[in-house]
Amino acid sequence: EKQVLPAKLSDLVDAQILDSVPNDPFSDRPVLYSRERKIVWSVGENGIDDNGEGSDFHWIGDDAVWKIPELK
């Protein structure tokens, strides 16, 4: 909407774009996000945050990583 990524996912809730920040089903905490790296990730089945290493949706180590597409 503003052509810039939010500083944190909760900013999308404040802007009423999301109802809430999605929970990671493996940690029962909010999914993780890096504006700088343009990724959202889950800790995966082992419940350990491996810092979301990767570039596209796939399992990296034990994290599941989704790359955020470039803004147009």
C-alpha positions as CSV (number, residue, x, y, z in Angstrom):
1,E,0.0,0.0,0.0
2,K,2.8,2.4,0.9
3,Q,5.4,0.7,-1.2
4,V,7.7,0.2,1.8
5,L,7.9,-2.8,4.1
6,P,6.8,-2.2,7.7
7,A,9.4,-2.0,10.5
8,K,7.6,-4.9,12.2
9,L,4.7,-7.1,11.4
10,S,2.5,-5.6,14.1
11,D,2.6,-2.3,12.1
12,L,0.3,-4.2,9.6
13,V,-2.1,-4.8,12.4
14,D,-2.0,-1.2,13.4
15,A,-2.8,-0.2,9.8
16,Q,-5.7,-2.7,9.8
17,I,-4.1,-4.7,7.0
18,L,-3.9,-7.8,9.2
19,D,-6.2,-8.8,12.0
20,S,-3.2,-10.1,13.9
21,V,0.4,-11.3,13.3
22,P,0.2,-14.9,12.4
23,N,1.4,-17.4,14.9
24,D,4.1,-19.9,14.1
25,P,2.5,-23.3,14.6
26,F,5.7,-24.7,15.8
27,S,6.5,-22.2,18.6
28,D,3.0,-20.8,19.3
29,R,4.6,-17.3,19.0
30,P,4.4,-14.8,16.2
31,V,6.2,-15.7,13.0
32,L,9.6,-14.0,12.6
33,Y,10.3,-11.2,10.2
34,S,13.3,-9.3,8.9
35,R,12.6,-6.1,7.0
36,E,16.2,-5.8,6.0
37,R,16.5,-9.3,4.7
38,K,12.9,-9.3,3.3
39,I,11.9,-12.6,4.8
40,V,9.3,-14.1,7.1
41,W,10.1,-17.4,8.8
42,S,8.9,-20.2,11.1
43,V,11.2,-21.9,13.5
44,G,10.1,-25.3,12.1
45,E,9.5,-28.6,13.7
46,N,12.5,-28.5,16.1
47,G,11.2,-25.2,17.6
48,I,14.7,-23.6,17.3
49,D,15.2,-20.3,15.5
50,D,18.0,-20.8,13.0
51,N,17.7,-17.2,12.0
52,G,15.8,-17.9,8.8
53,E,18.8,-18.4,6.6
54,G,17.7,-18.7,2.9
55,S,16.1,-16.8,0.1
56,D,12.9,-18.5,-1.2
57,F,10.2,-20.6,0.5
58,H,12.0,-23.7,1.6
59,W,13.3,-25.4,4.7
60,I,16.7,-24.1,5.6
61,G,18.3,-26.0,8.4
62,D,15.2,-26.4,10.4
63,D,13.5,-23.1,9.6
64,A,10.8,-22.5,6.9
65,V,11.5,-19.3,5.0
66,W,9.3,-17.2,2.8
67,K,11.0,-14.4,0.7
68,I,9.0,-11.2,0.4
69,P,8.6,-10.2,-3.3
70,E,10.1,-6.9,-4.5
71,L,7.7,-4.0,-4.2
72,K,6.6,-2.4,-7.5
